[in-house]
Amino acid sequence: MIIETERLVLRPFTDADAERVLDIHSRLEVIRWLDDPPWTPMADLDEARAWIANWQRVHEKDERDVGLAIEVRETGVVAGTIMAVPLPKAQHGEKQVGWHLHPDCVGHGYVTEAASALLDHVLPLVGNLWCDMFADNAPSAAVARRLGLRELGVRPDPWYGGESLMFHVTRDEWQARRSA
Ligand SMILES: CC(C)(COP(=O)(O)OP(=O)(O)OC[C@H]1O[C@@H](n2cnc3c(N)ncnc32)[C@H](O)[C@@H]1OP(=O)(O)O)[C@@H](O)C(=O)NCCC(=O)NCCS
């Protein structure tokens, strides 16, 4: 799947992205927001290639599940990842939207632009999406608020455990927001 926006191309990762993938995922400042500790930074190009291959498997298993490189059209640089995937241990097929950037690409609106395009594409297929984050992840919460996802506050997280700041959006809410 390839999605084009004004400034970005959202496209599958390839092995040619391995160095950039490693550069992003070897940084504690990025991965510490993606999962619970202990965090294990990506160690080498083999791991990066395995991470890329895993996305290919995800796409093959269910075409509605996507993890795409956010490529900046003007420079060809991979800014980060945008994804819509099942929540861990989801009992009823619940899915989430997620994002992360290389620190050198923060502050340009790339994730908000990428996520808008991804939601346009995925919400008609999956109906609704969750977006959970650590309660103190202010930059990620700002993205969710800019997108206009419905904010549910900090509450027990049935998928990740503990408490998360949670957002939710349905296909109808998104369509209403896009046509407003
Ligand atoms: C969360 C994260 C993706 C947010 O990145 P971001 O660059 O702030 O988000 P966006 O791409 O939407 O950019 C918005 C910023 O770009 C600015 N911007 C600059 N030019 C812009 C443009 N043309 N259009 C829109 N925004 C623009 C906005 O003002 C905003 O900056 P501000 O927050 O200082 O006001 C990033 O901090 C990150 O990768 N963090 C680590 C991983 C992580 O936390 N992932 C989420 C886990 S839940």
The ligand as an ORCA input file, in Angstrom:
! r2SCAN-3c Opt
* xyz 0 1
  C       5.079     11.805     19.146
  C       5.865     12.401     17.978
  C       5.653     11.549     16.744
  C       5.330     13.825     17.723
  O       6.109     14.430     16.719
  P       5.771     15.932     16.246
  O       6.763     16.317     15.231
  O       5.596     16.805     17.438
  O       4.338     15.760     15.596
  P       3.893     16.292     14.166
  O       4.677     15.595     13.119
  O       2.429     16.195     14.102
  O       4.374     17.808     14.182
  C       3.727     18.772     14.980
  C       4.702     19.877     15.279
  O       5.230     20.398     14.048
  C       4.960     21.805     13.975
  N       4.874     22.142     12.541
  C       5.859     22.762     11.847
  N       5.509     22.870     10.559
  C       4.279     22.324     10.431
  C       3.398     22.160      9.330
  N       3.718     22.565      8.091
  N       2.208     21.549      9.546
  C       1.861     21.140     10.778
  N       2.674     21.273     11.861
  C       3.876     21.866     11.690
  C       3.723     21.985     14.809
  O       3.585     23.321     15.253
  C       4.034     21.050     15.970
  O       5.023     21.598     16.800
  P       4.674     22.008     18.320
  O       4.208     20.769     19.013
  O       5.984     22.527     18.814
  O       3.595     23.032     18.191
  C       7.389     12.475     18.286
  O       7.586     13.311     19.387
  C       8.003     11.111     18.573
  O       8.332     10.357     17.660
  N       8.166     10.768     19.882
  C       8.792      9.504     20.287
  C       7.943      8.310     19.967
  C       6.527      8.442     20.502
  O       6.285      9.006     21.545
  N       5.562      7.853     19.771
  C       4.176      7.822     20.197
  C       3.942      6.704     21.149
  S       2.271      6.727     21.758
*
